[in-house]
Amino acid sequence: MAGTSAKFEVLLTEGAEQDVEAIHDYISEFDSVANANHVLDELMDVAESLSKFPERGGYPKELVGLGTKEYRQTFFKPYRVIYRVTGNQVLIYLIADGRRDMQSMLARRLLGA
C-alpha cells in the first residue's frame, strides 16, 4: 500500500535498560555528562530507527557460530545493539561496547549459559 509503512514497537528488556544506564554512568564519570547524554541520544535514535527497518541488521557472528540466527544487530560504534524481531515488536536484549568479550556476554544474556 502506497503511503503506509509498517511500524514496529521497539521495547528494551530490563537488561538492555540496565546496559544504557551503565553506559551513561560510565561516560558521565570518566568523560562528561554532555558526552554521556549525546551517546544516550544516539543509542535511542538507533533503537527507534528499528521501528521502521527492523530487518536491516545483520546477524551477530558470535551467535551464528553457535547456530542461531534469531537475533540481529545494529551499531552506534563502538556500541552494538542486539535485538530480535517478534511479530510487530522489536525486543532489544543487549546494548554493549563491542570491544568487550561479546561471545561470553551474548551467551550469558541470550542463551542462559
N, C-alpha and C positions, 0 to 999 in steps of 0.2 A: 504494500500500500504506500503510495507516494505521500510524503509529508509526515509519516508516523515512524518513530524509531522505538525499538524495543528498549525498555528501561528496566534495568535490573536493580534490585535493592541491595545495597552494599552494607554488610554488617561486619563488625570486628568482634572476634571472640574475646573472652576475658584475657587470654594470654596475649593477644595482639594489642589490646588496650594497655596492658602492663608493659609491653615492649615499647610502645610510643612514650609512655610516661618515663621509662628508664632512659630512653634516648634523649628526651628533653632534659631530664635532670642531669645527665652526664654532660651534655653540651653546655647547659647553664653553669655548671660548676667549673668546668675546665676551659670554657671559651667565653661565651657571653649569653645573656638571656635573649638578646636580639637575634643572634645566630640560631639559638635553640628554637625560637619562635618561627624563624624562617624555615628551618628544616621540618618542623612540625607542619607548617602550612603546605610545604611541598609534598610531604608524605600524604597528607589528607587530600591534596589535589590528585595525586596518583591513584589513591583509593577511590575517590569519587569518579575518576575517568573510567573506572571499570564498570560503572553503571551503564555506559553506552557501548563499550567494546570489551566485554569480559573474556572473549576467546583470543584476544591478541597476544597474550603472554605465552611464553614457551614453557616447556616442562623443566623443572629443576633437575639437573644432571645427576645429583645425588640420589634422587628418588627414582629416576629412570633406571639407574644402576641397580636398584632394589626391585625393579619390575613393576613399579606403579606409575601410572600416568593420570591419576585423578586430580592432581594438584598442578597449578600453573604458577608462574612468577612474573612480576614486572619490577621495574627498578626506579629508584631515585638514588643514583650512585653516591656512596657505596652501599646504600641500603637495598635490601631485597624484600619484596612484599610477596608472600606465599599465600595463595588462595585457592579456593575450589568453587566451581560454578555448580549450583544445585537448583534445578528448576529455574525460577526467576530471581534467585538470590546469588550473590557473590559473598562467600564467607571468607574473611581474611583470618588466617590462622597464625601467621608469624610475620613480624617486621624486624629485621635484624641487619646488622652490619655484615655485609658479605665477606669481609675479611676474617670473620670468626670461623670456628670449626663448624661449618654448616652441616656436615654429614651427621655428627652426633646430635646437634641441635634439632635437626629435622626428624631424626629417628625418635628422639625423646618426645618431641612435641606432637608429631603427627602419627607416629606408628606405635607409640606407647612403649618403646624399647628402653 
